[in-house]
Amino acid sequence: MVLRKKSPPPGKSQASAKSPRWSPSDYRFMALAFAEADNVKGKTLPNPAVGAVLVKRGRVIGRGGTRPAGQAHAEIVALEQAGAQALGSTLYVTLEPCSHHGRTPPCSLAVIAAGVAKVVVAIRDPNPKVGGRGLRQLRRAGLEVSVGLMEEEARERYAGFFFFITKSRPQIMVKIAQSLDGRINDRPGARTSITGKSAQAFSHGLRARADAILIGAETLRRDNPDLTPRLVKGPPPEVLILTRSGRLPRKSKVFAPDRQSATVVIGGSGKSLPAWVEHIELPLELTAKPPEGLVASAAGRVTSSKISGKAESARSKIRDRKTALNDLDLAKALLAIFATRGYHSVLVEGGRSVWKVFLNSGLFDQLLILTAPKLMSKGESWEAVLSQDWGKSLNFRKFASLGTDFLAEFGTSDAQG
Ligand SMILES: NC(=O)c1ccc[n+]([C@@H]2O[C@H](COP(=O)([O-])OP(=O)(O)OC[C@H]3O[C@@H](n4cnc5c(N)ncnc54)[C@H](OP(=O)(O)O)[C@@H]3O)[C@@H](O)[C@H]2O)c1
């Protein structure tokens, strides 16, 4: 993902990157194609959500987004709508048309066969099966092809898909909002709004681009979060809730029947969930509580209640190792679930027990820390649940101001597993 100093919500970035190569109507039609992509986000996995618009003499004659996997791609939906009018038209498409036989025939051939005259593509597809071949095919058939309209927008939207294509696993983004003194709430378990509007809009942009958000059951019980990208009006990701007890209030916002995206509970028995909520079991050994002796103090620091001195140091090393092993196993199991669901990117929003799983195991790709200039000394600190050798593979990537807050972004050299 590309971070700018101030991150506008999805759909706005083209304004800052206008190029004389394109006319205002080119921008308008590509923005419409992105809107079509938004309409189908979450319904196309494991395929990317692509949008296409066909235009003739300044009029839209066909438009659409990718249908569920195995069905028509966006270009075909638009071509079907346009019918014979497609002859001599211009196609605006948010990702390079495919050129290979997958579950559906190549879009590039359909575009050629329909007599489309010009194709405008936001970004090339890094998929080795496509990688410029679709564009070459179109050009060889005599179509005028241009690439790069709203490319920055496309790069951000498809960051998860591009990651997935190159690494064969979903991208894991861990996001933490904290006070200057590293606290995540103003008192243990309290719901606390930490950052200002700009940082919240940035976070909602992350939500809009992710396929799913993962939270812990305690965050659900305490905060009853909505987890939609409402500040940027983007497509809502699926919501995943990690639990062992299964104790989840039915009146939670994420269980409302009119939500636009799925809610999935991972762990617990799955009993007494609303019928429209999906449930995925976790093996009992993965949901085991942290080793005995670990208790969180009021300030959230993990301490031992029983032991002290040298013995404590030795035992805490063993506990650390055990916890890290548990975290690694659980992180791998969660990654397998994400892969089965076809996600390209997952945003881990917290709280501490969920961050811990990914941060301790090293199975994450981006750590985004949003810091507000305030002190919350009575709150819980997130670093308290991390193992001693945590953070060794972290690389600093970016620093940016977001209103009164600031963002620090870290990456990992390469995740294990
Ligand atoms: N500042 C921020 O960015 C931010 C973000 C999110 C949350 N928060 C704050 O964080 C606090 C809550 O965080 P928290 O750390 O107390 O709780 P949490 O991480 O949100 O959730 C903890 C719960 O997750 C489930 N869980 C943990 N490990 C598990 C495992 N191995 N297998 C299955 N389920 C497991 C358990 O659910 P059951 O109890 O149901 O078994 C556990 O009680 C709240 O104050 C919230 O406002 C802050």
The ligand as an ORCA input file, in Angstrom:
! r2SCAN-3c Opt
* xyz 0 1
  N      -6.593      1.310     20.528
  C      -6.907      0.388     19.641
  O      -6.425      0.395     18.489
  C      -7.858     -0.714     20.024
  C      -8.359     -1.592     19.054
  C      -9.196     -2.634     19.458
  C      -9.529     -2.765     20.807
  N      -9.040     -1.885     21.715
  C      -9.374     -1.999     23.144
  O      -8.895     -3.252     23.607
  C      -9.690     -3.655     24.728
  C     -10.078     -5.108     24.498
  O      -8.890     -5.825     24.154
  P      -8.467     -7.154     24.891
  O      -7.050     -7.414     24.623
  O      -8.909     -7.036     26.288
  O      -9.368     -8.215     24.164
  P      -9.491     -8.683     22.644
  O      -8.162     -8.987     22.083
  O     -10.343     -7.739     21.890
  O     -10.336    -10.015     22.836
  C      -9.929    -10.995     23.748
  C     -10.757    -12.214     23.521
  O     -10.380    -12.853     22.309
  C     -10.626    -14.236     22.421
  N      -9.349    -14.935     22.265
  C      -8.120    -14.537     22.631
  N      -7.209    -15.495     22.352
  C      -7.882    -16.510     21.808
  C      -7.507    -17.779     21.318
  N      -6.262    -18.213     21.361
  N      -8.462    -18.588     20.822
  C      -9.757    -18.173     20.797
  N     -10.172    -16.982     21.260
  C      -9.243    -16.174     21.753
  C     -11.167    -14.467     23.811
  O     -12.587    -14.374     23.689
  P     -13.617    -15.040     24.747
  O     -13.434    -14.278     26.001
  O     -14.949    -14.863     24.122
  O     -13.218    -16.473     24.868
  C     -10.589    -13.293     24.568
  O     -11.267    -12.969     25.744
  C     -10.870     -2.717     24.777
  O     -10.639     -1.738     25.770
  C     -10.847     -2.065     23.410
  O     -11.395     -0.765     23.425
  C      -8.208     -0.866     21.354
*
